[in-house]
């Protein structure tokens, strides 16, 4: 049986801000850890664009891009819409 990705419901957690941190992106996209997200990003397999901001540490993504990916993944049946991850490792 294929593994099911653990995803939040579309409206469950999308902060009212334009950018998401790596930890928030990892949680919303169902990664087990920020390190797993970083490996996927470094390999060029992340379906959303992440970027660095001069003078700030870490990587960021646009909230709208992550929201669009989550909604598309749910619509295509790639994830279960009611599965929610509440912990960020």
Secondary structure, 3 states (H helix, E strand, C coil): CCCCCCCCCCCCCCCCCCEEEHHHHHHHHCCCCHHHHHHHHHCCCCCCCEECCCCCCCCEEEHHHHHHHHHHHHHCCCCCCCCCCCCCC
